[in-house]
Amino acid sequence: MRKTGMTMLAAIPFASGFAIDAFMHGLVDRLKRQGLRLGGVVQHNDAICDDRCMAMSLEDVATGRRFPISQDLGAGASGCHLDAAGLAAAAAAFSEALAGRADLVIVNRFGKQEAAGEGLRQEIAGALMAGLPLLIAVRSDFLPAWRAFAGDDWLELPSDVKAVERWARSVTSVAA
């Protein structure tokens, strides 16, 4: 991991149970108020599906459009199943945001799907290949898979809004 402020890729490691979605939403709101053009997606856990799973959706941070990404599997299921069609739709919005020349790309998290080589993994790589700065959250148990994917050229940031904002300003050259 490089420690310079100009590393274009930053990850916020977090422990299971940390309210990362609320943290990322607050961060998106603050960065938008500072004039940054954002691309990418953040996650919403909207409601309970008959006490078995959360109704999850991804929000395109550029447009506010939401894409449902979970499906209730019914009474016999022990949880939700990720809806591949919803994830694909969110990925398309992610790609559109990249084409729109965002200042910074935010991805809700590098999780189980990305660790398995799926999910938004290609979109993350595409943003980096396009030279766009990217911020992502990574749950602690997925850090080994993240490191295998990202290599050494990324900066670890604390779950501290001010520290993340400083990094965002340094890579986007937007005045505070």
N, C-alpha and C positions, 0 to 999 in steps of 0.2 A: 504494500500500500504506500503510495507516494503521499507525502505530507504537505505538498504545496497547495496554495490557495487556488491555483488555476487548473486543477484537475477537473476535466469536463464531466466526470462521472462521480456521483456521490451517493452513498447508501446510508440509511439510518437503520442500524440494527435495533431490534426491539424484542423484548421478552413476551412470551405468550401471556395474554391477559392485559397487556398494555393497550390503551385505547388509541391505536395507530390511525384508525379511520378518522376519528374526531381531530386528531393532531394534523393529519394531512388536509382535511377540509379547512381548518383554521389557517393553515399555512397558505393554501391556495387563495383564500379570501384576502389575506394580508399582502401577498405578492401581487395580486391583481390590483389592489388599491395603490400599490407603488408603481403601477404602470407597466408591469411585465405582461407580455403576450404569452400565455401558457398553452401548451398542448398536452395531450395524454389523458389519463383517466384516474379517478379516485373512486373508492368503493363505498356503497351505502348498504347497510343491513337494516332493511326497512321494517319488517314485521315478522311475527312468528307464524310459521306454517303449521297450524294444528299442533303446537308445542313440540314439533320435531326438528324444524330447521328455520333458519333465517331466510327471508326473501331478500336475496342479494341482487344488487344492480351496480353497474359501472357507469359513472357520469363522465361524459366528455367535458373536460374542464374549459375548453374553448367555447362550447355552445350551450352547455347545461343539459344537453340531451342525455337521457338515461337508457341503458340497455340492460334488461333483466338477464342475469347469468345463472340463476338457480331454478331448478324444477323440483316440485314436491313429488316424491316417488310413491306416495300413498300410505295407507295405514300400517302396512307391514314393514315399512322402511325405518331404519334407525337414523336417517339423516337426509340431507339433500344431495342432489346430483348436479354437478356443474352442467349448465346448458351450453353445449358447444356452439349452437347457432347464435346465442346471445353474446358469447365471447367473440365469435367471428365478427359480429356486427360492431362490437366495441373496438375490435382491432382495426376495422375499416375506418372508423371515426378517428382513431389514433393516427392512422396513416394520412388521413385528410388533414389533420392538425399539423403534421410534419410538413406537408406540402404547403401549408399556409404560413410557413416561416415563423414558427413560434420562437420566442426568446429562450424558453426553458421548457423541457418536457418533464412531466411528473407522472410517475407510474405508482399506482396504489401499493403494489408489493411484488416482490419476487417470491413466489410461493410454490406450492406442490406441483402445479401444472408446469411452471417455468423450470423447476428443478428436474422435471421429467422430460424436458426438451419441447414442451408444448406451451399453451397459454399465450402470453404476449411476448415470448422470448424473441421472436423474429422482429417484432416492432421495436423492442428495446435495442437490438443490434442495429436495426435500420436507422434509428435516431442517432446512435453513436457514429455510424458510418457517414451520416450526413453532416457530422460535425456539430451537432446540437448538444448543449449541456443537458444532462439528465439526472434527475433525483428520483431515488426509489427507496422504498422501505423493505427490509429483509428481516423476517422473524429469525431469531437466534438459531433455531434448529435447521434452517435452510442456508446458513452462512457457508458451510462447506460446498454446497452446490453452487452458491453465488460466486464464491472464489474460483471454482473450476470454470464457471462461465465468464466472469469478468477479468480474470487474471489479476495483475498487481496494480494496474493503473486506475485506481479509484480511491476516493477519500472517504473515510468513515466519519460520519457526523453524529453528534449526540442528538437525542430527541429534545432539542432546545431550539425554540423558534428563532431566537436572536442569532445563534450560531448558523442555522440553516439560511437565514436571510443574508447574513454576511457572505456566505459562500455564493448564494444566488446572485447577489450584486457583483461579486468579483468576477463571475464567469459570464455575466450578461452586460457588464459595464453600464448598468443603470444606476444613476445617482440615488442616494437614499432620500 
